[in-house]
Amino acid sequence: MNLPEDFIKKYTQLLGDEAPAFLASFDQPEYSGFRINPLRASLPKNVDLSQPVPYTKWGYYGKVTGHTVAHQSGAVYSQEPSAMFVGETAHPVEGDRVLDLSAAPGGKTTHLGSFLNNTGLLVSNEIMPKRAKVLSENVERFGLTNTLVLNETPEVIAKHFPAYFDKIVVDVPCSGEGMFRKDPEAISYWSLDYPKACTERQRMILAEAVKTIKPGGELVYSTCTFAPEEDEQIIAWLLETYPQFEIVPIDKPAGIVDGRPNWADGNPDLAGTARLFPHLMKGEGHFVAKLRLNAPLVAEQKVRTETSHTSKEESLLFKQFVAETLSPAFQYESKRLLTFGEQLYYMPDHMPRLEKLRVVRPGLHLGTLKKGRIEPSYALGLALKPEEIKQKLEITPEEWQLVVHGDIFKRDDLPIKKGWVRLVCEDQPIVFAKVVGNTVKNFFPKGLRFKV
């Protein structure tokens, strides 16, 4: 790889004897990885689970492609192995309120959601509108029901959620040095001054992010760069600016190493942060720090919860759909139903008020309100547990190819003559379909269709 001369000089000076191995690693193949979805009742089929990533129970080395049953159904999520260490370090517990501040495309959010098991509240934010849409689609595919997807600035998030979250993850925009091997184009916009320019934005983001943590809560900060200016020096600045924080030492298996105090202000606590170097472990370059807030930074305010915006008629339509299509195992509270235009959602428990927020997804999309009926959503078809469905239809991989392409198909052994069934392939949920006679009408979303 043709690395910039200034980059070589910088890290030769910083790393000393380690520098030759570090620089040689850029000519080695990158590592790919994926996580399995613990919210699914069955493990994915036709996926190699023989190479587990040692620091997360859901992670594996290897590649998964998009046009497979495992990927389309949300049973697997492609994620670079080092990036998995961010969610693993945050490690929320069920019931937590969690913020993923810079969340697109969704790797960290789906990982955090795996720990939460659809409990508590996960606020997943992305400032760029197009990337927020991709984030929302990945939340949908993974089957997250406790997630509020926003398209907001850090300033608005801080104002709306003062001292609110148990855990926040701030994966900041950075100089991207750790991704040179995976994304060689990143080299083209690197310069010796670029990391310093990135620190200004990182400080601005953190200055807002810290306002959202409640006392006793934790902040996980991460970058995909080696630059000390964006890593140890940012944490040193954070501790100096906000002495209410302390570093929580991170366990470091599988070749992950301590942060370098001498690359910042010499504070020995910085050794509790983590560096992921590609010449020492199987992954790309990352930096991760965990900090705990020991005293209030801002006054805690009671955040009002959202109330149902659904009419009595709309609630009755959903109740009728539940009675006809879902089993008694499916339980819901009508006060958590929310209507946006013709779209019906189910809000996470205790969801905060949505006014003055740019909302992309306010929880689980249940379906579209039609005249006298509800058309169930793709999200609902993926999120429901097997025991919550009255009727399912096992389809073959060949039939699955027809479905994801948007085609109808016929079967003589359908479980019902008329009504909604959930299509299942290789033990994974695919989508709701409408049975009429011996025909299975396709409701796979038009914007997501593809040809295998």
Buried (B, 14 or more C-beta within 10 A) or exposed (E): EEBBEEBBEBBBEBBEEBBEEBBEBBEEEBBBBBBBBEBBEEBBBEBEEEEEBBBBEBBBBBEBEEEBBBBBBBBBBBBBBBBBBBBBBBBBEEEBBBBBBBBBBBBBBBBBBBBBBBBBBBBBBBBEEEBBBBBBBBBBBBBBBBBBBBBBBBEBBBBBBBBBBBBBBBBBBBBBBBBBBBEEEBBEEBEEEBBBEBBEEBBEBBBBBBBBBBEEBBBBBBBBBBBBBBBBBBBBBBBEEBEBBEBBEBEBEBBBBBBBBEBBBEBEBBBBBBBBBBBBBBBBBBBBBBBBBEEEBBEEEEBEBBEBBBEEEBBEBBBEBBEEBBBEEBEBEBEBBBBEEEBBBBBBEEBBEBEEBBBBBBBBBBBBBEEEEBBBBBBBBBBBBBEBBBBBBEBEEEBBBBBBEBEEBEBEEBEEEEBBBBBBBBBBBBBBBBBEEEBBEBBBBEEBEEEE
